[in-house]
């Protein structure tokens, strides 16, 4: 079994994002995660495609882009052009998920669907047949550094059961409050891709924190693009 670790630059020092991206690469990160927020779908405003394009020059690690924005199809191509390797849009924000998935895949980018903690898993029923991954929010989106919502572990287990029951090949990604204390139970519940911000960048040594997180997961190897 392999897992993917995706450090979220939302928790990095924004005055040194290039250095943070290079530290992620040196630590063996599988992806670098970008939390894109528009101040409307979530109450915060963060990076846009210009930042992605600039950082694309700083690292070879693939980019994992989470669009927490209204009308994501309107600006999707800007993020694809900026270097996204995979991208997730919210089931709550995009009514045309199939169109999104077809367009992203046509551009050679892996499509995923994200879901908020208060949204029923039933809303994913159709999307499970045409997305590559489901990004399960285990905090309320909008801010970094929040505590993991305890009931999320059971939720991920239920989603894993649903994915198996419908014959989907979608994998489960987790975003919010992921750290060395809970990553192993999340792996056992069925998650394979982990977004981590504070638990990596608050340590002062992102390289070692990435390695430590992978070790805490109790699984060998990495998942490279």
C-alpha positions in Angstrom: 0.0 0.0 0.0 1.2 3.5 -0.8 0.0 6.9 0.4 0.5 10.4 -0.9 1.5 13.4 1.3 0.6 16.8 0.1 1.9 19.7 2.3 -0.5 22.7 2.2 1.3 26.0 1.5 -1.6 27.8 3.3 0.4 27.2 6.5 3.8 28.2 5.1 5.5 31.5 5.4 4.0 33.5 2.5 7.1 35.6 2.3 9.1 32.5 1.5 6.8 30.3 -0.6 9.6 29.3 -3.0 11.7 28.1 -0.1 8.7 26.2 1.3 8.1 24.5 -2.0 11.7 23.4 -2.2 11.6 22.1 1.4 8.6 20.0 0.4 10.5 18.5 -2.5 13.5 17.7 -0.3 11.3 16.1 2.3 9.8 13.7 -0.3 6.3 15.3 -0.7 4.2 13.7 -3.4 2.2 16.8 -4.2 2.2 20.4 -3.1 -1.3 21.5 -2.1 -2.8 24.9 -2.9 -5.9 26.1 -1.1 -7.6 28.5 -3.4 -10.2 30.6 -1.7 -12.3 33.4 -3.1 -13.8 35.1 0.0 -17.3 34.1 -1.2 -17.6 30.3 -1.1 -15.4 30.4 2.1 -14.7 33.4 4.3 -11.0 33.8 3.3 -9.0 35.0 0.3 -5.8 33.2 -0.7 -3.7 32.5 -3.8 -4.6 32.5 -7.4 -3.0 31.1 -10.7 -0.3 33.7 -10.8 1.2 32.3 -7.6 1.0 28.8 -8.9 2.7 29.7 -12.2 5.5 31.5 -10.3 6.1 28.5 -7.9 6.0 26.1 -10.8 9.5 27.3 -11.5 10.7 26.6 -8.0 9.9 22.8 -7.7 9.3 19.7 -9.8 6.7 18.4 -7.3 3.3 18.1 -8.9 0.6 20.6 -7.8 -2.6 19.6 -6.1 -5.2 22.4 -6.4 -8.3 22.7 -4.2 -10.7 25.2 -5.6 -12.8 26.5 -2.7 -14.5 29.1 -5.0 -17.8 29.9 -6.6 -18.2 29.1 -10.3 -15.0 27.1 -10.5 -15.4 26.3 -14.2 -15.1 30.0 -15.1 -11.5 30.1 -14.0 -10.5 26.4 -14.2 -8.3 26.8 -17.3 -6.2 29.4 -15.5 -5.2 26.9 -12.9 -4.6 24.2 -15.4 -2.4 26.6 -17.4 -0.5 27.5 -14.3 0.6 23.9 -13.7 -2.1 22.0 -11.7 -1.6 18.3 -11.9 -4.8 17.5 -10.1 -7.7 19.7 -9.1 -10.7 19.3 -6.9 -13.9 21.4 -7.0 -16.7 21.3 -4.4 -19.9 19.4 -4.9 -21.6 22.3 -3.2 -20.3 24.8 -5.7 -20.3 23.1 -9.1 -23.5 21.8 -10.5 -21.7 20.5 -13.7 -19.3 18.0 -12.2 -19.2 15.8 -15.2 -18.4 18.7 -17.5 -15.6 19.7 -15.1 -14.2 16.2 -14.9 -14.3 15.7 -18.7 -12.6 19.1 -19.3 -9.8 18.5 -16.7 -9.1 15.0 -17.9 -9.0 16.3 -21.5 -6.2 18.6 -20.4 -4.3 15.7 -18.8 -5.2 16.7 -15.3 -6.7 14.4 -12.6 -10.2 15.5 -11.5 -11.6 15.3 -8.0 -14.6 16.4 -6.0 -14.4 17.9 -2.6 -17.1 17.7 0.1 -17.7 19.8 3.2 -18.2 18.2 6.7 -21.9 19.0 6.7 -22.8 17.7 3.3 -24.3 14.3 2.8 -22.1 11.6 1.2 -25.2 10.8 -0.9 -24.4 14.0 -3.0 -21.4 12.1 -4.4 -23.3 9.1 -5.8 -23.0 10.0 -9.5 -19.6 11.7 -9.2 -17.9 8.6 -7.9 -18.2 7.1 -11.4 -16.2 9.8 -13.2 -13.8 11.5 -10.7 -10.4 10.1 -9.7 -10.6 11.1 -6.0 -12.8 12.5 -3.3 -11.4 15.2 -1.1 -13.0 14.9 2.3 -12.9 18.0 4.4 -12.3 17.1 8.0 -12.5 20.8 9.1 -14.9 23.5 8.0 -13.1 25.0 5.0 -11.7 28.5 5.1 -8.8 28.6 7.5 -5.7 26.6 8.3 -4.8 25.3 11.7 -8.2 23.9 12.7 -8.7 20.8 14.8 -9.8 17.6 13.1 -13.5 16.9 13.4 -13.7 13.6 15.3 -16.7 12.2 13.5 -14.7 12.4 10.2 -13.0 9.1 10.8 -16.3 7.2 10.7 -17.4 9.3 7.7 -14.3 8.3 5.7 -14.9 4.6 6.6 -18.5 4.9 5.3 -17.3 6.6 2.1 -14.7 3.8 1.5 -17.6 1.3 1.8 -19.7 3.2 -0.7 -16.8 3.5 -3.2 -16.3 -0.3 -3.0 -20.0 -1.1 -3.2 -20.4 0.9 -6.5 -17.2 -0.4 -8.0 -15.6 3.1 -8.2 -11.9 3.5 -8.6 -11.9 6.8 -6.8 -9.4 7.3 -3.9 -10.0 9.2 -0.7 -8.1 12.3 0.1 -8.3 14.0 3.5 -7.8 17.7 4.3 -8.0 19.3 7.7 -6.3 18.6 11.0 -4.1 15.8 9.6 -1.1 15.0 11.8 1.1 12.1 13.1 -1.5 11.3 15.8 -4.4 10.5 13.4 -2.9 9.6 10.0 -2.6 5.8 10.8 -6.3 5.5 11.7 -7.2 7.5 8.6 -5.2 5.0 6.5 -7.0 2.1 8.1 -10.4 3.8 7.4 -9.5 3.9 3.7 -7.8 7.3 3.0 -4.7 7.3 0.8 -4.0 11.0 0.1 -3.3 13.4 3.0 -3.2 17.2 2.9 -1.3 18.6 5.9 -0.5 22.2 6.7 0.1 23.1 10.3 1.5 19.7 11.3 4.2 20.2 8.7 5.0 23.9 8.6 4.6 24.7 12.3 7.5 22.4 13.3 10.3 24.5 11.9 11.5 21.7 9.8 9.1 20.8 7.0 11.4 18.2 5.5 11.5 16.1 8.7 7.8 16.7 9.4 6.9 15.2 6.0 9.1 12.2 6.7 7.6 11.8 10.1 4.1 12.0 8.9 4.8 9.3 6.4 6.4 7.1 9.1 3.4 7.7 11.4 1.1 6.4 8.6 2.8 3.0 9.0 3.0 2.4 5.2 6.0 2.0 3.0 6.8 3.9 -0.1 5.5 7.0 -1.8 3.0 7.7 -4.6 4.6 9.8 -7.3 3.0 11.4 -10.3 
